Amino acid sequence: MKKEDFKELGRNVLLGSVEIAAGGFVTTGLIASSFATRSSVKDTSKNCNGWEHGAEGWGNYVNGEKLHYQEDE
């Protein structure tokens, strides 16, 4: 092997190791984001209050029950 071949081999090894390190950082970020998202997901089993699309359609819910107004009927 010539001197130029060793230089090219060294450059390729360096570039390859940089790409592997960058890929590791991206993977770590995606995994951390996944854990953060999973822990912050809203628990749908709890009764929510306010305007939302629930079991009876769009409306104002209090303790999981839709409030009915006379103008709706």
N, C-alpha and C positions, 0 to 999 in steps of 0.2 A: 504494500500500500504506500502511496505517495503522501507527502506532507499535506497536500490539498484534500486528499481523501479523509485524513484524520481531522482536519478542520471542519469539513462538511459533516462528518460523523459526530463530532462534538457539538456542532450547532444543532443538528437534528435531535440529539439526546437532550440538549437544553430546552429546545422548543417543545419536545414531547413531554418533558417533565413539567414545564409551565402549563401545558394544556391539561395534564392530569391533575395538577394542583387546582387550576381554575374549575375544572369539572367537580372536584371534591368540594370546593366552596359552594358551588351552585347546588349540589346535592344536599349539603348540610343545610343550606338556606331553605330548600324545598321541604325537607323533613321537619325543620323547626317551624316553618309556617303551617305545615299540616297539623302538628301537635297543638299549636296556638289556636288554629281554627276549630279543631275538634273540641277543645276545652271551652271555647266561647260559644258553641252552638246553643241556641235557645232551647230550653226543655219544653217540648210541646205538651207534656202531660199536665203541666200547671195551667190553671185557669188564668186567662189574661183579661184585663179590663181595657175597654176602649174600642175604637172603630177598627174592625178587622174582618177578614173573610173567614167565617167559622163554619160550624156544622150546619147552620141554618142559613147560610149565605152571608152577604155583606150586611153589616149592621153594627150597632153599639152593644158590646157584650159586657156584662158585669158578672163576675164569678162564674164565667163559662156559660151563662144564659143570655140569650139575645133579648134585648129590651124591645117591646113592641109599642109603637106609637099609633094613635088614632088615625093620623093622616096616612099611615101605611096600609090601612085596611080599606 
